[in-house]
């Protein structure tokens, strides 16, 4: 099918990088599927449209695009514990998602009256292990696992456990909430199932259930592969969506391979390719030169959505209509405040809050030119709990 129409209002270019977990894990895990492209059987989806799935998707997307959602996080908890020190071990501070969460931790710590030290792992396994070793040696009140797989620092994690230092992850494991193995008081992240589903529903909604889609993923990373598989499953609920290709490009190779693969896909599918979903926004940064060379308009088609962190560069592409129409951002500052609140609960011998931020879709129509997703109400909510 050939599409030339623009995306609907509310889904045209708009506004948050799990590159954190993804980048390091790709270096640490043996590559299962090192890089490939799979076309899909067109008979699996057909072209008859999907009224029920489309109606459901429109409702879900409309809800996710709202920016006036009131604070739905915890309203009760322990008052602020005093005199604590946190160490934030960062996968790499060059990653906008990791850095954004760290800044949120710093901001919240100033309010509650704690000290924070950030140690940069530099994005390499050796660097992260050294950073974790230093963190444990400092004997802080708590350590943040900032965007990397705790299993890569198993020895340091064991040392922290023996020293009774609570650990809280940001994008450290696949699911939010407490973790036994590895031992985390809690892990702060959105639900990957919700992120995957809303990304696919955005395609179904904005295309009126009539789209030719390419998915970009890194199949060497189980977390990323699971996300793209979930996206694929949700797209399959709409008979009018053709999944043209499930493109496997390792994140470590994305800058060199994505332009070449995109050029090949444009040649292969031409006007049939109208939408894209990527497990991380960075693919569209790397795809832009190939789209531009092919004479594609920055505002689409194809209309592209990143099921990633929503880093500032993604917002810039969305807001300026440069080869990305939407992103599903993480509320990085909010998550930093949540990390501090979770530590306060741990220090007070209280259970984790169980809070998971709802998914949000940022577009040019609802971002107001912002370069991050920063919902309202959480600062006031946490201050009230802490008595600050």
C-alpha positions as CSV (number, residue, x, y, z in Angstrom):
1,X,0.0,0.0,0.0
2,X,1.1,3.5,-0.7
3,X,0.8,6.3,1.8
4,X,1.5,9.9,1.3
5,X,-0.7,11.5,4.0
6,X,0.5,13.3,7.1
7,X,0.0,12.0,10.6
8,X,-3.0,13.2,12.4
9,X,-3.0,16.2,14.8
10,X,-1.6,15.0,18.1
11,X,0.6,12.5,16.5
12,X,2.7,14.6,14.1
13,X,6.3,15.4,15.1
14,X,6.4,15.9,18.9
15,X,8.4,15.1,22.3
16,X,12.0,11.1,26.2
17,X,17.4,6.6,26.0
18,X,17.3,3.3,27.3
19,X,20.6,3.3,25.6
20,X,21.9,3.0,29.2
21,X,20.9,-0.6,29.7
22,X,21.0,-1.4,26.0
23,X,24.5,-0.2,25.2
24,X,26.3,-1.9,28.0
25,X,24.3,-5.1,27.9
26,X,25.1,-5.5,24.2
27,X,28.8,-5.4,25.1
28,X,28.4,-7.9,27.9
29,X,26.1,-10.5,26.4
30,X,27.1,-12.8,23.7
31,X,25.4,-11.8,20.6
32,X,22.6,-14.1,19.7
33,X,21.5,-12.8,16.2
34,X,24.3,-10.4,15.5
35,X,22.4,-8.4,12.9
36,X,19.9,-9.4,10.3
37,X,16.8,-8.2,8.5
38,X,13.6,-10.3,8.3
39,X,10.8,-9.7,5.9
40,X,7.5,-10.8,7.1
41,X,4.7,-12.8,5.6
42,X,2.2,-10.2,4.3
43,X,-0.7,-12.7,4.7
44,X,-0.2,-12.5,8.5
45,X,-1.7,-9.0,8.5
46,X,-3.6,-8.3,5.4
47,X,-5.0,-4.9,4.3
48,X,-8.7,-4.9,5.5
49,X,-8.3,-2.4,8.3
50,X,-9.1,-3.0,12.0
51,X,-12.0,-0.9,13.4
52,X,-12.0,-2.4,16.9
53,X,-8.2,-2.3,17.3
54,X,-8.1,1.2,15.8
55,X,-10.8,2.5,18.2
56,X,-8.9,1.0,21.2
57,X,-5.6,2.5,20.0
58,X,-7.1,5.9,19.5
59,X,-8.4,5.9,23.1
60,X,-5.1,4.7,24.5
61,X,-3.0,7.2,22.5
62,X,-5.3,10.1,23.4
63,X,-4.8,9.2,27.1
64,X,-1.0,8.8,26.7
65,X,-0.7,12.2,24.9
66,X,-2.3,14.1,27.8
67,X,0.1,16.5,29.6
68,X,-2.4,17.5,32.3
69,X,-2.4,14.2,34.2
70,X,-2.4,14.8,38.0
71,X,0.2,13.2,40.2
72,X,-0.7,9.6,40.7
73,X,2.3,8.5,42.8
74,X,2.6,7.8,46.5
75,X,0.9,10.2,48.9
76,X,2.2,8.6,52.2
77,X,5.5,7.4,53.4
78,X,8.2,8.1,56.0
79,X,9.4,11.6,56.8
80,X,12.9,12.5,55.7
81,X,15.8,10.6,57.3
82,X,18.7,12.9,57.8
83,X,22.5,12.7,57.1
84,X,22.6,10.2,54.3
85,X,24.9,9.9,51.3
86,X,24.2,8.3,48.0
87,X,26.5,7.2,45.2
88,X,25.1,7.1,41.7
89,X,27.1,4.7,39.6
90,X,26.4,5.8,36.0
91,X,26.8,3.5,33.0
92,X,28.1,6.6,31.2
93,X,27.2,10.2,31.8
94,X,27.3,10.8,28.0
95,X,24.1,8.9,27.8
96,X,21.2,11.5,28.2
97,X,18.9,9.1,30.0
98,X,21.5,8.1,32.6
99,X,22.5,11.7,33.1
100,X,18.9,12.9,33.3
101,X,18.1,10.5,36.1
102,X,21.3,11.4,37.9
103,X,20.3,15.1,37.8
104,X,16.9,14.2,39.2
105,X,18.6,12.4,42.1
106,X,20.8,15.4,42.8
107,X,17.8,17.8,42.8
108,X,15.8,15.6,45.1
109,X,18.8,15.0,47.4
110,X,19.2,18.8,47.8
111,X,15.6,19.0,48.9
112,X,15.7,16.1,51.4
113,X,19.2,17.2,52.7
114,X,21.4,14.4,51.5
115,X,24.8,14.3,49.7
116,X,25.2,12.7,46.3
117,X,28.3,11.6,44.5
118,X,28.2,10.5,40.8
119,X,30.9,8.0,39.6
120,X,31.0,7.6,35.8
121,X,31.6,4.1,34.5
122,X,32.6,5.4,31.1
123,X,30.4,3.0,29.2
124,X,32.7,0.0,29.3
125,X,32.4,-3.2,31.4
126,X,35.8,-2.6,33.1
127,X,34.9,1.0,33.8
128,X,31.6,0.1,35.3
129,X,33.1,-2.6,37.5
130,X,35.8,-0.1,38.7
131,X,33.1,2.5,39.4
132,X,31.1,0.0,41.4
133,X,34.2,-1.1,43.4
134,X,34.9,2.5,44.3
135,X,31.2,3.1,45.3
136,X,31.2,0.1,47.7
137,X,34.6,1.1,49.1
138,X,33.2,4.6,50.0
139,X,30.5,2.8,52.2
140,X,27.7,5.2,51.3
141,X,24.2,4.9,52.7
142,X,22.9,3.7,49.4
143,X,24.1,3.0,45.8
144,X,22.2,3.7,42.6
145,X,22.7,1.2,39.7
146,X,22.4,3.8,36.9
147,X,21.5,2.1,33.7
148,X,23.5,-1.1,33.5
149,X,23.0,-4.8,34.2
150,X,23.9,-5.5,37.9
151,X,24.9,-9.0,36.9
152,X,27.9,-7.5,35.2
153,X,29.1,-6.3,38.6
154,X,28.1,-9.4,40.6
155,X,31.2,-9.3,42.9
156,X,30.6,-5.7,43.8
157,X,26.9,-6.3,44.3
158,X,27.8,-9.1,46.8
159,X,30.2,-6.8,48.6
160,X,27.4,-4.2,48.9
161,X,25.0,-6.8,50.3
162,X,27.6,-7.9,52.9
163,X,28.0,-4.3,53.9
164,X,24.2,-3.8,54.2
165,X,24.3,-1.1,51.6
166,X,20.9,-0.9,49.9
167,X,20.9,-0.9,46.1
168,X,18.3,0.8,43.8
169,X,18.4,0.4,40.0
170,X,17.4,2.8,37.3
171,X,16.8,0.7,34.1
172,X,18.9,-1.9,35.8
173,X,16.6,-4.9,35.2
174,X,13.7,-5.4,32.8
175,X,10.9,-4.9,35.2
176,X,10.1,-2.2,37.8
177,X,9.9,-3.0,41.5
178,X,12.0,-5.1,43.9
179,X,14.4,-7.7,42.6
180,X,15.8,-10.7,44.5
181,X,18.5,-11.7,41.9
182,X,20.2,-9.3,41.6
183,X,19.3,-8.0,45.0
184,X,17.8,-4.6,44.5
185,X,15.5,-2.8,46.9
186,X,13.6,-1.7,43.8
187,X,14.2,-0.9,40.1
188,X,12.8,2.4,38.7
189,X,11.6,2.2,35.1
190,X,8.5,2.2,33.1
191,X,6.8,-1.1,32.1
192,X,8.4,-2.4,28.9
193,X,5.0,-4.0,28.0
194,X,3.3,-0.7,28.2
195,X,5.9,1.2,26.3
196,X,5.9,-1.4,23.5
197,X,2.1,-1.5,23.3
198,X,1.6,2.3,23.2
199,X,4.2,2.6,20.5
200,X,2.4,0.1,18.3
201,X,-1.0,1.7,19.1
202,X,0.4,5.1,18.0
203,X,1.0,3.5,14.6
204,X,-2.4,1.9,14.4
205,X,-4.1,5.1,15.6
206,X,-2.3,7.7,13.4
207,X,-2.5,5.5,10.3
208,X,-6.2,4.7,10.7
209,X,-5.2,1.1,10.8
210,X,-3.5,1.1,7.4
211,X,0.3,1.1,7.5
212,X,3.4,-0.5,6.2
213,X,5.8,-0.8,9.2
214,X,9.5,-1.4,9.8
215,X,10.7,-2.3,13.3
216,X,14.3,-1.5,14.4
217,X,15.8,-3.5,17.2
218,X,18.9,-5.1,18.7
219,X,18.3,-8.8,18.9
220,X,21.6,-9.4,20.8
221,X,20.0,-7.8,23.8
222,X,17.2,-9.8,25.4
223,X,15.5,-6.7,26.9
224,X,15.5,-5.0,23.5
225,X,14.4,-8.1,21.6
226,X,11.6,-8.6,24.0
227,X,10.4,-5.0,23.5
228,X,10.4,-5.3,19.7
229,X,8.6,-8.7,19.9
230,X,5.9,-7.1,22.0
231,X,5.7,-4.2,19.5
232,X,5.3,-6.8,16.7
233,X,2.6,-8.6,18.6
234,X,0.5,-5.5,19.2
235,X,0.9,-4.4,15.5
236,X,-0.5,-7.8,14.5
237,X,-3.8,-7.0,16.2
238,X,-4.6,-4.7,13.3
239,X,-5.3,-6.5,10.0
240,X,-4.5,-3.4,8.1
241,X,-0.9,-3.2,9.3
242,X,1.7,-4.8,7.2
243,X,5.0,-5.5,9.1
244,X,7.4,-5.1,6.2
245,X,10.6,-5.9,8.1
246,X,11.9,-6.5,11.6
247,X,15.4,-5.0,11.2
248,X,18.1,-6.2,13.6
249,X,20.9,-3.6,14.0
250,X,23.0,-3.9,17.1
251,X,23.2,-0.6,18.9
252,X,27.0,-0.7,18.9
253,X,26.8,-0.8,15.1
254,X,23.9,1.6,14.6
255,X,25.8,4.6,13.5
256,X,27.5,2.7,10.7
257,X,24.8,0.3,9.7
258,X,21.6,2.2,10.0
259,X,22.1,4.6,7.1
260,X,23.0,1.7,4.8
261,X,20.1,-0.5,5.9
262,X,17.6,2.4,5.6
263,X,18.7,3.1,2.1
264,X,18.2,-0.6,1.3
265,X,14.7,-0.6,2.9
266,X,13.7,2.5,1.0
267,X,14.8,0.9,-2.3
268,X,13.0,-2.4,-1.4
269,X,9.7,-1.1,-0.2
270,X,9.5,2.5,-1.6
271,X,6.1,4.0,-0.9
272,X,4.8,1.0,1.0
273,X,7.0,2.0,4.0
274,X,4.9,4.5,5.9
275,X,5.7,4.0,9.6
276,X,8.7,2.9,11.8
277,X,9.0,1.9,15.4
278,X,12.5,1.6,17.0
279,X,13.3,0.2,20.4
280,X,15.4,3.4,21.0
281,X,15.3,6.9,19.6
282,X,18.9,6.8,18.5
283,X,18.1,4.7,15.3
284,X,16.3,7.8,13.9
285,X,19.3,10.0,14.5
286,X,21.4,7.6,12.4
287,X,18.6,7.1,9.8
288,X,18.2,10.8,9.1
289,X,21.0,11.1,6.5
290,X,19.7,8.2,4.5
291,X,16.1,9.6,4.5
292,X,17.5,13.0,3.5
293,X,19.6,11.5,0.7
294,X,16.5,9.8,-0.6
295,X,14.6,13.0,-0.7
296,X,12.3,12.1,2.1
297,X,10.5,15.0,3.8
298,X,11.5,15.3,7.5
299,X,7.9,15.3,8.6
300,X,7.3,11.9,6.9
301,X,6.3,9.4,5.6
302,X,7.7,7.3,7.0
303,X,6.4,8.5,10.4
304,X,8.8,7.4,13.1
305,X,8.2,6.7,16.8
306,X,10.9,5.8,19.3
307,X,10.0,3.4,22.1
308,X,13.0,4.6,24.0
309,X,14.0,7.1,26.7
310,X,13.1,10.4,24.9
311,X,16.5,12.0,25.2
312,X,16.9,15.7,24.3
313,X,18.1,15.0,20.7
314,X,14.9,12.9,20.1
315,X,12.8,15.8,21.3
316,X,14.7,18.2,19.0
317,X,14.0,15.9,16.0
318,X,10.3,15.6,17.0
319,X,9.8,19.3,17.6
320,X,11.5,20.3,14.3
321,X,9.9,17.6,12.2
322,X,13.2,16.0,11.3
323,X,12.6,12.3,10.7
324,X,10.9,11.5,14.0
325,X,7.2,12.1,14.7
326,X,7.0,10.9,18.3
327,X,8.8,9.4,21.3
328,X,7.7,7.5,24.4
329,X,9.9,9.3,27.0
330,X,10.9,8.3,30.4
331,X,10.2,11.0,33.0
332,X,13.8,11.2,34.0
333,X,13.6,13.9,36.7
334,X,10.6,12.3,38.3
335,X,12.4,9.0,38.4
336,X,15.4,10.6,40.1
337,X,13.0,11.9,42.8
338,X,11.4,8.5,43.1
339,X,14.9,6.9,43.6
340,X,15.5,9.3,46.6
341,X,12.1,8.5,48.0
342,X,12.7,4.8,47.7
343,X,16.0,5.1,49.5
344,X,14.2,7.0,52.3
345,X,11.8,4.1,52.6
346,X,14.7,1.6,52.7
347,X,16.4,3.6,55.4
348,X,13.2,3.7,57.4
349,X,12.6,-0.1,57.1
350,X,9.6,0.4,54.9
351,X,8.8,-1.5,51.7
352,X,9.3,0.0,48.2
353,X,6.4,2.3,47.1
354,X,5.5,0.1,44.1
355,X,5.0,3.2,41.9
356,X,5.5,3.0,38.2
357,X,5.2,6.1,36.1
358,X,2.5,5.8,33.3
359,X,3.6,5.8,29.7
360,X,3.5,9.1,27.8
361,X,3.7,10.0,24.1
362,X,5.4,13.2,23.2
363,X,4.8,14.9,19.9
364,X,5.3,18.4,18.5
365,X,1.7,19.2,19.3
366,X,2.0,18.5,23.0
367,X,5.6,19.1,24.0
368,X,5.6,22.9,23.8
369,X,9.2,22.9,22.6
370,X,10.5,21.0,25.7
371,X,13.4,18.7,25.4
372,X,12.3,16.3,28.1
373,X,9.1,14.9,29.6
374,X,8.6,16.4,33.0
375,X,5.1,15.8,34.4
376,X,3.7,18.0,37.2
377,X,2.9,17.3,40.8
378,X,5.7,14.9,41.9
379,X,8.0,17.5,43.5
380,X,5.1,18.8,45.7
381,X,4.0,15.2,46.4
382,X,7.4,14.0,47.6
383,X,8.1,17.2,49.6
384,X,4.8,16.7,51.4
385,X,5.8,13.1,52.3
386,X,9.3,14.0,53.4
387,X,8.1,17.1,55.4
388,X,10.3,19.3,53.3
